Amino acid sequence: MNNQIINQYGITFSKRADKTVDVFASSDNLAIYLGRSAYDKQQIINLISYLNLAISGQYATIAYNDTLWPRDLGGQCYMGSIENATTFELYMADFYEETIETFPLTDMKEILQSLLEFIG
């Protein structure tokens, strides 16, 4: 777990008795996105592999559909998007033109790897 990055974003992970994962972060949007991500370990692994491609200079080889990583919230949907070789954006699917927050790809990779390590 990359404690420096986790601490930078104020992230903590905890497990409930029923094995669900709670995620807290200084960014509520990031916490919600990560919390919803914790339910699908394989999707986290897949996203990390695409982040690695973008980080290593192979962004152009990623298909458009593989740049979008939605997380369902019931009536709404958070979208995570690999926007370019350096940026991961979070936005609500209904408001595509309004980016909620952006994160460096390297930070998102470290955060997701830490979440993956936590959920085992």
C-alpha positions in Angstrom: 0.0 0.0 0.0 1.3 3.4 -1.0 0.8 5.3 2.3 2.1 8.5 1.0 -0.5 8.7 -1.8 -3.2 7.3 0.5 -2.4 10.0 3.1 -2.2 12.7 0.5 -5.9 12.1 -0.4 -7.0 11.4 3.2 -8.1 7.8 2.3 -8.9 5.1 4.7 -10.4 1.7 4.1 -12.4 -0.4 6.5 -14.4 -3.6 6.4 -17.7 -4.2 8.0 -18.7 -7.5 9.7 -20.6 -8.4 6.5 -17.3 -8.0 4.5 -18.5 -4.8 2.7 -15.8 -2.1 2.3 -16.2 1.5 3.4 -13.9 4.1 1.9 -13.3 7.5 3.3 -11.4 10.3 1.6 -10.9 14.0 1.8 -12.8 14.0 -1.5 -16.4 12.7 -1.2 -16.5 12.0 -4.9 -13.3 9.9 -4.8 -14.6 8.0 -1.7 -17.9 7.2 -3.4 -16.1 6.1 -6.6 -13.7 3.9 -4.8 -16.4 2.5 -2.5 -18.4 1.4 -5.5 -15.2 0.0 -7.2 -14.5 -2.2 -4.2 -17.4 -4.5 -5.2 -15.7 -5.6 -8.4 -12.1 -6.8 -7.9 -11.7 -7.8 -11.6 -12.7 -4.4 -12.8 -10.1 -2.8 -10.6 -7.5 -5.1 -12.0 -8.6 -4.2 -15.6 -8.6 -0.5 -14.9 -5.1 -0.7 -13.4 -3.9 -2.4 -16.6 -5.3 0.4 -18.8 -3.8 3.0 -16.4 -0.5 1.3 -16.9 -0.8 1.5 -20.7 -1.6 5.2 -20.5 1.2 5.9 -18.1 3.7 4.1 -20.2 3.0 6.2 -23.2 0.6 3.9 -24.9 -2.6 5.9 -24.4 -3.3 6.0 -28.2 -3.6 2.1 -28.2 -6.5 2.2 -25.7 -10.0 1.8 -27.3 -12.4 4.5 -26.4 -14.7 2.1 -24.5 -11.7 1.1 -22.4 -11.1 4.7 -21.2 -14.5 4.9 -19.5 -15.1 3.2 -16.1 -18.6 3.8 -14.7 -19.7 3.1 -11.2 -23.5 2.8 -10.7 -25.1 4.7 -7.8 -28.6 3.5 -8.4 -30.3 6.4 -10.1 -27.1 8.0 -11.2 -23.7 7.0 -12.4 -20.2 8.2 -11.6 -17.9 8.0 -14.6 -14.2 7.6 -14.3 -12.4 8.4 -17.5 -8.8 8.1 -18.6 -8.7 11.4 -20.4 -5.2 11.4 -21.7 -1.8 10.1 -20.8 -1.8 12.0 -17.5 -5.3 12.6 -16.3 -8.1 10.6 -14.8 -11.4 12.5 -14.5 -14.5 11.9 -12.3 -17.9 13.2 -13.5 -21.6 12.4 -13.2 -22.8 10.6 -16.3 -25.8 13.0 -16.7 -23.4 16.0 -16.7 -20.6 14.8 -19.0 -19.4 18.3 -19.7 -18.9 19.0 -16.0 -15.8 17.3 -14.6 -16.1 16.9 -10.9 -12.5 16.3 -10.2 -9.3 15.3 -11.9 -6.4 13.1 -10.6 -3.0 12.2 -12.0 -3.1 8.8 -13.5 -0.1 7.7 -11.4 -2.0 8.6 -8.2 -5.2 6.8 -9.3 -3.1 3.7 -10.1 -1.5 3.8 -6.6 -4.9 4.4 -5.0 -6.5 1.5 -6.9 -3.6 -0.8 -6.2 -4.0 0.0 -2.5 -7.7 -0.7 -2.6 -7.0 -4.0 -4.4 -4.5 -4.9 -1.7 -7.0 -4.0 1.0 -9.8 -6.1 -0.4 -7.5 -9.0 -1.0 
